[in-house]
Amino acid sequence: MPEKKEPKKLLDKDTLVKLTKFGIFGVIGLVTLLLLAFASYSMINSEKVYGRQYLGTTALIGKSKSEVEKLIKQNTDDYLNATLVLKNADADKTYPLDFAEIGLSFDNEKTLDSIWSYGRSGNVINDFCDQFLSIIFRRHVAASFTLNEVGLSKKVADIAAEIDQPEADYNLVYKDDKFTLASEKKDGKRVDQPLLSNTIKKNISALSKNEIGFSLNIYKPRVKEANANKTLEEANLILSKGTLLLVFEDKKFEVDINTIGSFIVSKIVSDDLQIAFDEDRLAKFIETIGKNINNEPINAKLNIVDGRAQVFQPSRQGRVLDQAATIDKIKKALLDRIKNPAATVTLEVEDKKPEVNEGEINKLGILELVGSGYTNFSGSPANRIHNITVGANSMNGVILAPGETFSTLAHLGAIDAAGGYLEELVIKDNSTVPEFGGGLCQVSTTLFRAALNAGMKIVERSAHKYRVGYFEPLVGMDATIYSPAPDFKFTNNYASHVLIQAKITGNKITFDFYGTKDGRKIEVGAPRAYDFTDPEPPINVETDTLPPGEKKQLEKAHKGATAAFDYKVTAANGEVLQQKTFVSKYVPWPERWLIGKQPTPTETTPAPAPEPQSSSSSSEAPPA
């Protein structure tokens, strides 16, 4: 008989327990070792970048936070000074992308935070995973940036406009009082604009200076003939209903067939040709209609009499054509003609209330003087004084709502004869030319000083090119204006409305600001001047406006200088509303004189010699 095999003995209970314990301790030991390794790695690199992180092509391994900060700035500054090149192989054209065009700027703090916070979230498990993976794999950090989306879209659209080859398909053509169909069909090629924009952004975030290649997508004609003919019929049906009448109260405007025809275009939707409208033409047409309807509201103007605000110019309600709503009504009326008779369109006109009316005087908070400023214009010629007076009057009684920004140029209006201004000689490029509004910088400078003393937020201010005697001895506290720029602007940062009151007394112009005091602390430091430079020798400018040789001094010599003063406004609760040092740099300016032109000598032709006479008639010899 075959010999019986002994069955294998199972592990006894004690052995199993020992093995289990060994396994558990082994796992615990391994986990402990990993945690110790993680802790050691974290501690060793606590002041360094974790793992294999890269910004563009720059390795950040083992860098300290300050080193990373410097590298980010170096890389982003270098990138901003570069030019990204876009290349289209189809047209074999390249297009440089100037980053200033798209308003590119990098947020270096955000980029630094992205790098430094990696593996430092505070969550042990997440940090362990991040640090472990960063040792094995590269981590490419995207540079944080902002740009002007409109500017980028325009750049890409301009490229597309140059190289796109639109497909030829059915479309409506208006000519001789009717629509016809253009039936040429041809494949088109176009830039995928969203794709190109996104590719540019990806390159920027990667700080890649590599040339960006892009191609044109092919588009085929899609419109079915039957659909095109149906749209053609509808377009001509719209024309057949005749002129379109627009009405508002007693005003009537007729839109003739040719104008209607110019409004209508076609658009392709899938395999269909549909009626659309030329939005630009419609907008320009309605803008013209609006000029015959619109009346801007007039705010009540106030002045302070015996400490109380009184109306000296009553308010008037205005009205304005709602152009968008009117355009929508016109488009609907034209499309309705396809199935219905022609209808009259009532223009959409809205009442426009003035911001300030007589009934609201007591609600405006115009209670007391909150600030004042003045300058002296002694020695000014008559036309300059006239312009200062007209400019001051245009500001008198203006009321600013809380948070409203005041523009000096906007309130001066048109600086020309129609605006009431006179010409005053000014020098440009060493020649004299008459210009309207000479002297208005006296107005803006006085406003600047009043706004400072009232603690307003100064939004826009530019110093003159050279020092102006009318505004000294407070050197550096002037504000120049010249249409359309520069302007002087400030914002009413009071909770109340603020009234501007102008006064001219003798040769002194004053602006007083009235509102409600709020306990703010206003600190306007004394101006300080330094870095003086001497002017060049006097400049003489010839003119026909003076008798020959007569001299008239236009400008005195001024030393060049840099001037500065400090400005700080603190609210009652301690919040700093504005703190700024205004710095002005003035070029040296020589004396300038007008000198009457000397008459130009004219060449005279010598008189012909007299005919010789016989010796019997004269004893004088002929002239030599």
C-alpha positions in Angstrom: 0.0 0.0 0.0 1.2 3.5 -0.7 2.6 5.4 2.2 0.3 8.1 3.7 1.6 11.7 3.5 1.5 13.6 6.7 -0.7 16.7 6.4 1.1 20.1 6.5 0.9 21.6 9.9 -0.8 25.0 10.1 0.9 27.8 11.9 0.1 27.8 15.5 -1.7 30.7 17.1 1.3 32.1 18.8 3.2 32.2 15.5 0.4 34.0 13.8 0.2 36.6 16.5 3.9 37.2 16.3 3.8 37.6 12.5 0.8 39.9 12.7 2.6 42.1 15.2 5.7 42.1 13.1 3.8 43.2 10.1 2.0 46.0 12.0 5.3 47.2 13.5 6.8 47.0 10.1 4.1 49.2 8.6 4.3 51.6 11.5 8.0 51.7 11.2 7.8 52.4 7.5 5.3 55.2 8.0 7.4 56.6 10.8 10.4 56.6 8.6 8.5 58.3 5.8 7.1 60.9 8.2 10.6 61.5 9.6 12.0 61.8 6.1 9.1 64.2 5.2 9.7 66.2 8.4 13.4 66.3 7.8 12.9 67.4 4.2 10.4 70.0 5.3 12.7 71.4 8.0 15.8 71.4 5.8 13.9 73.3 3.1 11.7 75.4 5.3 13.4 78.6 4.0 13.7 77.3 0.4 11.5 76.5 -2.5 10.1 73.0 -2.3 10.8 70.6 -5.2 11.6 71.2 -8.9 9.6 74.3 -9.5 10.3 76.4 -12.7 9.2 79.9 -13.7 9.5 79.8 -17.5 12.9 78.2 -18.1 14.4 79.4 -14.8 14.9 76.7 -12.1 13.9 77.8 -8.6 15.3 74.7 -6.8 16.8 75.5 -3.4 16.1 79.3 -3.7 15.1 81.4 -0.8 12.0 83.6 -0.8 14.0 86.8 -1.4 16.0 85.1 -4.2 12.7 83.9 -5.9 11.3 87.4 -5.6 14.3 88.8 -7.4 14.2 86.1 -10.1 10.5 86.8 -10.7 11.1 90.5 -11.2 14.1 89.9 -13.4 12.2 87.5 -15.6 9.0 89.6 -15.9 10.9 92.8 -16.5 13.0 91.1 -19.2 9.8 89.7 -20.8 8.1 93.1 -20.8 11.1 94.5 -22.7 10.9 91.7 -25.3 8.6 91.5 -28.3 6.3 88.5 -29.0 6.2 87.6 -32.7 3.1 86.1 -34.3 3.6 84.4 -37.7 1.1 83.2 -40.2 2.4 80.6 -42.6 -0.5 80.9 -45.1 0.3 84.6 -45.8 4.0 84.3 -44.9 3.6 87.4 -42.6 4.9 88.2 -39.1 3.3 90.5 -36.6 5.2 91.9 -33.6 3.1 92.2 -30.5 3.9 95.3 -28.5 3.0 94.5 -24.9 2.2 98.2 -24.3 -0.6 97.9 -26.9 -2.4 95.3 -24.7 -1.6 96.8 -21.3 0.3 93.8 -20.1 1.5 93.9 -16.4 2.6 91.1 -14.2 1.4 90.5 -10.6 4.7 89.4 -9.1 3.3 89.1 -5.6 0.7 86.6 -6.7 3.3 84.6 -8.7 5.6 84.6 -5.6 2.7 83.4 -3.4 1.9 80.6 -5.9 5.5 79.3 -5.7 6.1 79.8 -2.0 2.8 78.4 -0.8 3.3 75.1 -2.7 3.8 72.5 0.0 3.0 75.0 2.7 -0.8 74.9 2.9 -0.9 73.7 6.5 -2.6 70.5 5.6 -0.1 67.7 6.4 -1.4 65.2 3.9 -1.6 67.7 1.1 1.8 69.2 1.9 3.3 65.7 2.0 1.9 64.8 -1.4 2.9 68.2 -3.0 6.5 68.0 -1.6 6.9 64.3 -2.6 5.5 64.9 -6.2 7.6 68.0 -6.6 10.8 66.0 -6.0 9.9 63.6 -8.8 8.1 65.8 -11.3 8.8 69.3 -12.6 6.2 72.0 -11.6 5.9 74.8 -14.1 4.5 77.9 -12.4 2.3 80.2 -14.5 3.3 83.8 -14.2 0.3 85.8 -12.9 -0.6 88.8 -15.2 -3.3 91.1 -16.3 -3.9 92.7 -19.7 -6.4 94.8 -21.5 -8.7 92.2 -23.1 -10.1 94.8 -25.5 -6.6 95.8 -26.6 -5.7 92.2 -27.2 -8.9 91.5 -29.1 -8.3 94.5 -31.3 -4.8 93.5 -32.1 -5.9 90.0 -33.1 -8.9 91.4 -35.0 -6.6 93.8 -36.9 -4.4 90.9 -38.0 -7.5 89.0 -39.1 -8.8 92.0 -41.0 -5.5 92.1 -43.0 -5.2 88.4 -43.9 -8.7 86.9 -43.7 -10.1 85.8 -47.0 -13.9 85.7 -46.4 -15.8 83.1 -48.3 -18.0 84.3 -51.1 -21.7 83.3 -50.7 -25.1 84.6 -51.4 -25.7 88.0 -50.0 -28.0 91.0 -50.5 -26.9 93.9 -52.7 -28.9 97.2 -52.8 -28.9 99.2 -56.0 -31.4 101.3 -57.9 -34.2 101.1 -55.3 -34.1 97.3 -55.1 -32.2 94.3 -53.7 -30.5 91.7 -55.8 -28.4 88.6 -54.9 -24.7 88.4 -55.3 -24.3 84.7 -56.2 -20.5 84.2 -56.5 -19.3 81.2 -54.3 -15.8 80.7 -53.1 -14.0 79.1 -50.2 -12.7 81.5 -47.5 -9.9 81.4 -45.0 -10.1 83.1 -41.6 -8.1 83.4 -38.4 -9.5 81.6 -35.4 -9.4 84.7 -33.2 -10.3 83.2 -29.8 -7.7 80.4 -30.3 -4.9 82.9 -31.2 -5.8 85.1 -28.2 -5.6 82.1 -25.8 -2.3 81.0 -27.3 -0.9 84.5 -26.7 -2.0 84.3 -23.1 -0.5 80.8 -22.6 2.9 82.1 -23.9 2.8 85.1 -21.6 2.0 83.0 -18.5 4.9 80.7 -19.5 7.1 83.7 -20.2 7.8 82.1 -23.5 9.4 84.3 -26.2 9.1 81.7 -28.9 7.4 82.7 -32.1 3.7 81.9 -32.2 2.7 80.3 -35.4 -1.0 80.3 -36.5 -2.9 79.2 -39.6 -6.1 80.1 -41.3 -9.1 77.9 -41.1 -11.0 77.1 -44.3 -14.7 78.0 -44.5 -17.0 76.8 -47.3 -20.1 78.6 -48.7 -23.2 77.2 -47.0 -26.3 79.1 -48.0 -28.9 77.2 -50.0 -30.3 78.9 -53.1 -33.9 78.5 -52.0 -33.2 80.2 -48.7 -31.3 83.1 -50.4 -34.2 83.7 -52.8 -36.7 83.7 -50.0 -34.7 86.4 -48.1 -34.4 88.5 -51.3 -38.1 88.4 -51.7 -38.6 89.6 -48.1 -36.1 92.4 -48.5 -37.8 93.8 -51.5 -41.2 93.4 -49.8 -39.9 95.7 -47.0 -38.9 98.4 -49.6 -42.3 98.1 -51.4 -44.1 99.5 -48.4 -42.6 102.9 -49.0 -41.1 105.5 -46.7 -41.0 105.0 -42.9 -42.4 107.7 -40.7 -40.9 108.6 -37.3 -42.9 110.8 -35.0 -42.5 112.6 -31.6 -45.2 115.0 -30.5 -45.4 117.5 -33.4 -42.1 116.5 -35.0 -42.1 114.1 -38.0 -39.1 112.5 -39.8 -39.4 110.6 -43.0 -37.0 107.8 -43.8 -36.9 107.3 -47.6 -36.4 104.1 -49.6 -32.7 104.7 -50.2 -32.0 105.2 -46.5 -34.0 102.1 -45.6 -32.1 100.2 -48.3 -28.8 101.3 -46.7 -29.9 100.0 -43.3 -30.6 96.4 -44.5 -27.8 93.9 -45.0 -27.7 90.1 -44.8 -26.1 87.6 -42.5 -25.4 83.8 -42.8 -26.8 81.5 -40.2 -26.0 77.9 -41.0 -27.4 77.3 -44.5 -29.8 80.2 -44.3 -29.5 83.8 -45.5 -31.2 86.2 -43.1 -32.0 89.9 -43.0 -29.8 91.9 -40.7 -29.1 95.6 -40.1 -26.1 97.9 -40.5 -25.9 99.0 -36.8 -23.4 101.8 -37.5 -25.6 103.4 -40.2 -28.6 103.1 -38.0 -26.8 104.6 -35.0 -25.5 107.6 -37.1 -29.0 108.2 -38.5 -30.6 108.2 -35.1 -27.9 110.4 -33.6 -28.8 113.0 -36.2 -32.5 112.7 -35.2 -31.5 113.1 -31.6 -29.9 116.4 -32.3 -33.4 117.7 -33.2 -35.0 116.4 -30.1 -32.5 116.3 -27.2 -32.5 119.1 -24.6 -30.0 118.7 -21.8 -31.4 119.5 -18.4 -30.1 122.6 -16.6 -29.2 122.4 -12.9 -30.2 125.1 -10.6 -27.3 127.3 -9.7 -26.9 128.7 -6.3 -24.9 131.4 -4.6 -24.5 132.3 -0.9 -26.2 135.5 0.3 -26.1 136.4 3.9 -25.0 132.9 4.8 -27.9 131.2 3.0 -27.9 129.4 -0.4 -30.1 131.1 -2.9 -31.0 130.2 -6.5 -29.8 132.6 -9.2 -30.4 130.2 -12.1 -33.5 128.0 -12.0 -33.4 124.4 -13.1 -35.0 123.1 -16.3 -36.0 119.5 -17.1 -34.5 118.0 -20.2 -35.3 115.2 -22.6 -33.2 112.8 -24.5 -33.9 110.3 -27.4 -33.4 106.7 -26.2 -31.3 105.7 -29.2 -31.1 102.0 -28.5 -34.8 101.6 -27.9 -35.6 103.7 -31.0 -33.3 101.6 -33.2 -35.0 98.4 -31.9 -38.4 99.8 -32.8 -37.2 100.8 -36.3 -35.8 97.3 -36.9 -39.0 95.7 -35.7 -41.2 98.0 -37.8 -39.2 97.1 -41.0 -39.3 93.4 -40.3 -43.0 93.6 -39.6 -43.5 94.9 -43.2 -42.8 91.4 -44.5 -46.3 90.3 -43.3 -48.1 93.5 -42.3 -48.7 97.0 -43.7 -46.3 99.8 -43.0 -46.5 101.3 -39.5 -45.5 104.6 -38.0 -42.7 104.5 -35.4 -43.1 106.7 -32.3 -39.7 107.7 -31.1 -38.6 106.7 -27.6 -37.9 109.9 -25.7 -37.1 110.0 -22.0 -37.4 112.9 -19.6 -34.1 113.8 -18.0 -34.3 115.5 -14.7 -31.7 118.0 -13.5 -29.4 116.7 -10.8 -30.1 119.9 -8.7 -33.5 121.7 -8.6 -34.9 124.5 -6.5 -36.9 122.1 -4.2 -33.8 120.3 -3.0 -31.7 123.2 -1.8 -32.2 122.3 1.9 -31.3 118.7 1.3 -27.9 119.3 -0.2 -26.0 120.1 2.9 -24.6 123.4 1.6 -24.3 125.1 5.0 -20.9 126.6 5.5 -17.5 127.4 4.0 -15.3 124.3 3.8 -12.4 125.7 1.8 -11.2 128.7 -0.2 -8.4 129.7 -2.5 -7.3 132.8 -4.3 -4.6 134.2 -6.7 -3.7 137.6 -8.0 -3.5 138.6 -11.7 -2.2 142.1 -11.4 -0.4 143.3 -14.5 -2.5 141.1 -16.8 -3.5 142.6 -20.3 -7.1 143.3 -21.0 -7.8 140.1 -23.0 -6.3 137.9 -20.3 -8.5 139.6 -17.6 -11.5 139.1 -19.8 -10.8 135.3 -20.2 -10.2 134.9 -16.5 -13.6 136.6 -15.8 -15.5 134.4 -18.4 -13.8 131.2 -17.0 -14.6 132.1 -13.4 -18.2 132.8 -14.3 -18.5 129.3 -15.9 -17.6 127.8 -12.5 -19.8 130.0 -10.4 -22.8 128.2 -8.9 -21.6 124.7 -9.9 -22.8 122.0 -7.4 -20.9 118.7 -7.0 -22.7 115.7 -5.7 -20.8 113.5 -3.2 -18.3 111.4 -5.1 -18.6 113.5 -8.3 -15.4 114.4 -10.1 -15.0 117.9 -11.3 -13.3 118.6 -14.7 -12.1 122.2 -15.3 -12.1 121.8 -19.1 -15.6 120.4 -19.1 -17.0 123.4 -17.3 -15.0 126.0 -19.3 -16.9 124.8 -22.4 -15.6 125.5 -25.9 -12.5 127.7 -25.6 -13.2 129.8 -28.7 -15.1 132.9 -29.7 -18.5 131.1 -29.4 -17.6 130.4 -25.8 -17.0 134.1 -25.1 -13.2 134.0 -25.0 -10.8 136.4 -26.6 -7.5 135.8 -28.3 -4.3 136.6 -26.5 -0.8 136.4 -28.0 1.2 133.4 -26.9 4.6 132.2 -28.0 5.0 128.8 -29.7 8.3 127.7 -31.1 9.7 131.2 -30.8 6.9 132.8 -32.8 3.8 134.7 -31.7 0.4 133.3 -32.4 -3.0 134.4 -31.2 -4.9 131.8 -29.2 -8.3 131.9 -27.5 -8.4 131.5 -23.7 -5.0 132.9 -22.7 -5.2 133.3 -18.9 -7.4 130.3 -18.0 -4.6 128.7 -16.1 -5.2 131.4 -13.5 -8.7 129.9 -13.1 -7.4 126.3 -12.8 -4.6 127.3 -10.4 -7.0 129.1 -8.1 -9.3 126.1 -8.2 -6.4 123.8 -7.3 -5.6 125.9 -4.2 -9.2 126.0 -3.1 -9.6 122.2 -3.6 -6.4 121.7 -1.5 -7.7 123.9 1.3 -11.0 122.1 1.3 -9.3 118.7 1.5 -10.7 117.4 -1.8 -9.2 114.4 -3.5 -6.9 115.7 -6.3 -7.4 113.4 -9.3 -5.4 115.1 -12.1 -3.0 118.0 -12.0 -0.1 119.1 -14.1 2.4 121.9 -13.4 3.3 124.5 -16.0 6.4 124.0 -18.1 8.1 127.0 -16.5 7.4 129.2 -13.4 4.7 131.8 -13.9 5.0 135.1 -11.9 1.2 135.4 -11.4 1.3 132.3 -9.2 4.3 133.0 -7.0 5.7 133.2 -4.3 3.8 129.9 -3.8 6.1 128.1 -6.3 4.9 124.6 -7.2 1.2 125.2 -6.4 0.0 125.9 -9.9 -2.2 123.8 -12.2 -2.0 124.1 -16.0 -4.8 123.3 -18.5 -4.9 123.1 -22.3 -7.7 121.5 -24.3 -8.1 118.6 -24.6 -5.3 117.8 -22.1 -3.9 118.4 -19.5 -6.9 119.0 -17.3 -7.3 119.8 -13.6 -9.7 117.4 -11.8 -10.7 116.8 -8.3 -13.4 114.6 -6.6 -15.9 115.8 -3.9 -15.0 113.5 -1.0 -17.6 115.0 1.3 -20.8 113.4 2.4 -22.6 116.6 1.4 -23.0 118.4 -1.9 -20.4 121.1 -2.5 -21.2 124.5 -4.0 -18.4 126.4 -5.9 -18.7 130.1 -5.8 -16.4 132.4 -7.8 -15.6 136.0 -7.0 -13.4 138.6 -8.8 -12.5 141.6 -6.8 -10.1 144.0 -8.4 -7.1 141.9 -9.5 -8.0 139.0 -7.2 -9.9 135.8 -8.2 -11.3 133.7 -5.4 -13.1 130.3 -5.3 -15.1 129.4 -2.2 -16.3 125.9 -1.6 -19.5 125.5 0.5 -20.8 122.2 2.1 -20.9 120.6 5.5 -17.8 120.3 7.6 -17.0 116.7 8.7 -14.1 117.2 11.2 -11.4 116.3 8.7 -7.9 117.4 9.2 -6.3 119.1 6.2 -2.5 119.6 6.1 -1.1 121.6 3.1 2.7 121.9 3.6 4.7 124.9 2.7 6.2 124.7 -0.8 10.0 124.2 -1.0 12.1 124.9 -4.1 15.5 123.5 -5.0 17.8 122.6 -7.9 17.7 126.1 -9.4 19.1 126.6 -13.0 19.8 129.9 -14.8 17.9 130.8 -18.0 19.4 131.3 -21.4 20.0 134.8 -22.8 16.9 136.9 -23.9 14.9 135.8 -27.0 13.7 138.4 -29.4 10.7 137.6 -31.6 10.0 139.8 -34.6 6.4 140.8 -35.2 4.2 143.0 -37.5 2.0 144.0 -34.5 4.5 146.7 -33.3 6.0 149.6 -35.1 9.5 148.9 -36.5 12.1 148.7 -33.7 9.6 149.0 -30.9 10.0 146.4 -28.1 7.4 144.9 -25.8 8.3 142.4 -23.1 6.1 139.3 -23.2 7.7 137.2 -20.5 10.2 137.8 -17.7 13.1 135.4 -17.1 12.6 132.6 -14.7 15.1 130.3 -13.2 14.4 126.6 -13.6 13.7 124.7 -10.4 12.1 121.7 -8.8 9.4 122.4 -6.2 7.5 120.2 -3.9 4.9 120.4 -1.1 3.1 117.7 1.0 -0.6 117.2 1.2 -2.5 115.0 3.6 -6.2 114.8 4.4 -7.3 112.7 7.4 -11.0 111.9 8.2 -12.4 112.4 11.7 -12.1 108.7 12.3 -8.4 108.6 11.5 -8.7 107.3 7.9 -6.3 108.9 5.6 -8.3 110.1 2.6 -5.3 111.3 0.5 -1.6 111.7 1.1 0.6 112.9 -1.6 3.7 114.9 -2.3 3.2 117.1 -5.3 6.5 117.5 -7.3 6.8 120.1 -10.1 9.8 120.4 -12.4 10.2 123.8 -14.2 12.6 124.4 -17.0 14.6 127.7 -17.0 12.8 130.3 -19.1 14.5 133.3 -20.8 13.2 136.8 -21.2 11.0 137.0 -24.3 10.5 140.2 -26.2 8.4 141.3 -29.2 10.3 143.5 -31.6 8.6 145.4 -34.4 10.0 144.2 -37.8 12.2 146.6 -39.7 11.0 147.2 -43.2 12.8 145.1 -45.8 15.0 147.4 -48.0 13.8 147.3 -51.6 16.3 147.3 -54.5 16.1 150.4 -56.7 17.0 150.3 -60.4 19.4 153.2 -61.4 17.9 155.8 -63.7 19.1 155.6 -67.3 21.8 158.0 -68.3 20.5 161.1 -70.1 21.1 161.4 -73.8 24.4 163.3 -74.5 23.8 166.8 -75.7 25.8 168.9 -78.2 28.6 171.0 -76.8 26.7 174.1 -77.7 23.9 173.3 -75.3 25.9 172.3 -72.1 29.3 172.8 -70.7 28.8 169.8 -68.2 30.4 166.5 -69.0 28.2 163.4 -69.1 28.0 161.5 -65.9 30.6 158.9 -65.3 
